[in-house]
Amino acid sequence: MMNRRLIFILTLLFIISCKIYSQPQIRETVWLQLERELFLPGDIIIFRAELLENDTYKHSVLSNSIRLELIDSQGKNIKRFNLVLDGSEVSGTIDIPLNLKTGWYYLRGYTTWMRNFGEKYYTVRAIRVYNPEDKTYKAGRAGGRLHLDIRPFVETASGKPVCSVHATDSYGTGIEAHGFILSGPVDTVLYFKTDNTGWAYSYYNAGHADRYQAFAENFPKDSIEFNVLNVRDSDGDPEISLTERYGYLIVDMNKVRDNTEYRILIHRLYSSSWYNSGRPVNGMLSFRVPLNDIPSGISQITILDEENNEIFRRLWSDYSESLSSITIEGREENINIGTDALFNYVAPLNLNILVHSLTPRPDIYNFLPGLPGWPALSEIPSSDEAFRAWLASNTYAEGTAAAFFHDSLQYPVPPSFNNNSDEGIRYYPDTRPGIIRGRIFDNENNPLALKSIAIAILNDNLFSAARTDQQGFFAFTFPGLHGSKDYLVNYYNDYEPTWKLEIEDPFDDIKSLPERGRPDFSVEEMEYLNKQGLLLQLNDIYNEHDSTLVEPVIDSQPGEPMFYGKPDFSIEVDDYIKLPNLREVFLEVVPFVAVRQRDGRNRLLLTGDNLLSDNFPALVLLDRIPLYEYDDLLNLPPERITRIEGINDFYIHGNVVLSGIVSIYSKNGDFAGLKIPRSAIISSIQLSDTVTYEVPDRYPVPEKGYPVLENIPLWNKLETSQGNTVTVKMNDYPGRHAISIYGFDSEGRWYRGVKLFNVF
């Protein structure tokens, strides 16, 4: 039996010899943290986002920025941000518009790199917004249907028949439900009591699904529907069971074909951790997997036959809430407002600490944000029984494990993603903040390589040049620019009117969002919202603050020097006699510049001492915007132009070689009345924003004695210097509070501790 170390060595040797497969691309996931999911218009969403490697949940260093969007239930973007990461983390605030209607809204987080793998891996957090002006909403759950998904399976540790139960409403949202299912008048098949996540774990007495009857508290019988999933009806199907004994995960297979080799692969999404193969004897085959060889988090156990068919898939995890809990002790259960509270704890370093007013049913205590091997989608229930039910009901997509064995390889090799495949890499990671990407095609949609591209940032005095790669892609990075910018980009050599210039949208399209229907608000939640509304009014009275996420950007002044520095020549047009057009100005006045006809087009050439200048294009700028078509330019009246300057020698800018530069300035800075060139695109981009949020400084107190009424006294990382104690200064927000210490350790294990206390 092979362990994962030997498999890795053999796989590496196979990769080297074949030179076909690459190592798997790093998958990223955004861990998006909110302290609540219940808001009012005019309220502020406080968030923390951490970018993690999907397989390890260690901080990802691949991307430098993330996209964050606030979206309504119809898929309309309300606000969107491109945020610079600091140490793979960012925190900040988002103002909720005052005119938002009551309903479900979504925060969506992803990186440019994640766009290569589909939006199913994006992090989407649902929030509810209640508008007090909407009088049609009342406290209490709206009437609806209860749907139960029941999945029988064999319990891994004991081998007993059990099942998972997932209770959802008409829109697939998990809900609390309490009931049972009968087969016949008195034969109880299962009893269930789901938590806030909708998941439950129950014994299961197998029976005939068509004879079942479901009953649930507070739901009429005719409003309950259920579905029993993955019940084998054929006696010829393989029987596969999992048990844990003596430090091994034992996979037993019965009723399998003796003349077939079966393979077992235990893997993360697209990285393998353990592999073996074998042939049955008398229809039986067992695999013994050392538990120490399965990494912490979530892996999938997949069994495949010789034809690469996946005949069995089951997620496995070592997660246990009881084993990873953190104990937090405080000296007092009741704390006065404005005083210091001391808490003691024992926890791994570098976890998060959050102290906040307790909201009704906060999902931070109901869900795990994710586990290594699974995207951070905040949909995994945290309690042990609900987690086991969730684990038994989810798998990776069909074909994920089979992709390791393309071309009939003897050993699993993580599938590669390249530009020639259907899943090719199109979007490159943001290794620098602020990127504009695009592509050039000819009239037959073929990419154009090694074409010169120029970009002018219209808000600033900035010009950049680049060339397309072999696939026609180009990219510009702006590490020092933040916020929204207008720009013009165009190609300016070998121009053909049929070429197409495309700019990549920095944000991904919204293809699908969960359907959740009308939100419900309990009596407790309505009381909380009324209190929150009062606090928002008091904050507006006492504290003048601007919680805008994006800081204003001070644009460069037009009088600043150009990128090429001091010009070789500079002509003030008004110093010379009036000529009929700009063509005559170049012929009679401007040195080193000549107008020539080539291929039926007007060209501007630099006529200095450079013998090779004809082999490289000259860069012609009008009000800092590159031009290639010169007919209209040469016919301009000179009185619209104030100055012509330039460089009469080779100039290298980025990876572009220029034979020289001619820069023309209009008197009014209005492009001298010309239209934007046909070879250009003018647009705007949301470059990445630098934003940090520190709780004590969010609402500066204008005068001593004014109350501090924010919901969060502390939300940050635990520092090494804090040891095993933390002191928190409480604000003036009275009521029930909670302190939570939570996060992932260096091995990807999840830790969390919670303590409740009163502030008065």
PyMOL commands that set and color helices and strands:
alter all, ss='L'
color gray80, all
select helices_A, chain A and resi 4-18+113-117+119-121+209-211+221-223+291-293+363-365+384-392+402-408+523-542+573-575+582-588+613-615+631-634+638-640+671-673+695-697+720-722
alter helices_A, ss='H'
color red, helices_A
select strands_A, chain A and resi 28-34+38-39+44-53+65-72+77-84+89-95+103-110+123-129+146-154+161-168+178-183+188-193+199-203+212-216+224-228+239-245+248-254+262-267+272-278+284-290+298-304+310-317+328-330+334-335+340-345+352-357+367-368+380-381+435-441+452-457+462-467+473-477+483-491+500-503+569-572+593-598+601-606+618-622+625-627+641-647+651-653+656-658+660-666+680-687+714-717+725-729+735-744+750-759
alter strands_A, ss='S'
color yellow, strands_A
deselect
rebuild
show_as cartoon
